[in-house]
Amino acid sequence: MPTHLATIDPSDHRKGKTIKTDCGAHVNLNRVQGTTDSWHITTVNWAHNHDCEIPEGGSAPKPPMAEQ
């Protein structure tokens, strides 16, 4: 059960729409020190344990911008 500080107005509580899957798929990136545009990929795990799902009322993330 989530808890919130009594000083936070309940109307400000985030109402997330994500589905918990315990999926281990992820990518770890580290920025190369001394640069602003160089990254080192340290981990890639594409193994999903679920189908692609968008929760009811949810939306798909925006595709990356051309610069990304």
trRosetta pair geometry for C-beta under 8 A, 3 or more apart (Angstrom, degrees):
i j d omega theta_ij theta_ji phi_ij phi_ji
4 8 5.1 -97 166 63 114 127
4 10 7.4 138 72 -102 153 65
4 13 5.8 -83 -75 -98 157 113
5 8 4.8 92 67 -6 90 102
8 12 5.7 -114 178 73 92 121
8 13 7.0 103 130 -69 120 77
9 12 4.8 85 70 0 87 106
10 13 5.5 -25 -161 -6 51 117
17 55 4.7 -168 159 81 92 137
17 56 7.9 -126 -166 72 118 49
17 57 5.7 -132 -132 92 146 100
17 58 4.4 -176 120 -81 131 97
18 55 6.7 -163 -121 -15 16 140
18 58 7.7 101 -82 -107 42 142
19 53 5.8 -30 38 103 150 134
19 55 5.3 164 -40 -72 100 110
21 49 6.4 168 158 76 107 96
21 50 4.6 -73 -151 -18 143 149
21 53 7.9 146 -62 35 135 130
22 49 7.1 -29 89 61 77 142
23 48 5.5 -6 -152 -145 127 69
23 49 5.1 -163 -111 33 75 91
23 50 5.8 -86 -77 15 122 108
24 45 5.8 -59 130 133 91 145
24 47 6.5 2 76 82 101 97
24 49 7.1 66 14 -17 82 113
25 45 5.5 -152 -128 109 43 86
25 46 5.9 26 -136 -154 107 23
25 47 5.9 -163 -81 68 86 43
25 48 4.7 -20 -32 -79 142 69
25 49 7.9 -164 -21 -2 98 70
26 43 7.0 19 99 112 90 115
26 45 5.6 21 44 52 62 104
27 41 6.7 -46 -172 -144 101 103
27 43 6.7 175 -151 93 37 70
27 44 5.3 10 -114 -110 85 68
27 45 7.5 -162 -72 30 50 62
28 41 7.3 117 81 -163 60 56
28 42 4.6 -51 99 65 112 99
28 43 3.9 47 24 39 112 102
28 44 8.0 -123 28 -58 68 45
29 39 4.9 -10 -171 -175 112 125
29 40 7.1 140 -161 70 60 44
29 41 6.0 -35 -102 -101 71 57
29 42 7.2 165 -105 12 18 86
30 39 6.8 146 74 -160 39 70
30 40 4.9 -24 65 61 94 97
30 42 5.6 53 -7 -28 111 123
31 35 7.1 -153 173 76 88 84
31 36 7.9 -6 -166 -137 127 28
31 38 7.1 102 -164 82 64 59
31 39 5.7 -46 -102 -102 51 73
31 40 7.8 141 -127 16 4 80
32 35 4.8 20 84 35 100 122
32 38 4.0 -31 33 103 127 110
32 39 6.6 -142 -13 -88 85 18
32 40 5.8 101 -67 -26 88 102
35 38 4.0 19 105 24 154 108
41 44 6.2 16 169 -48 123 105
48 51 8.0 116 126 -84 131 13
50 53 6.5 -50 146 -5 120 117
54 58 4.9 -154 176 87 79 113
54 59 7.0 6 -166 -148 126 8
54 60 5.7 -61 -98 -68 139 75
55 58 4.0 84 60 -14 80 131
64 68 3.9 -116 -177 84 112 130
65 68 5.0 96 55 1 73 102
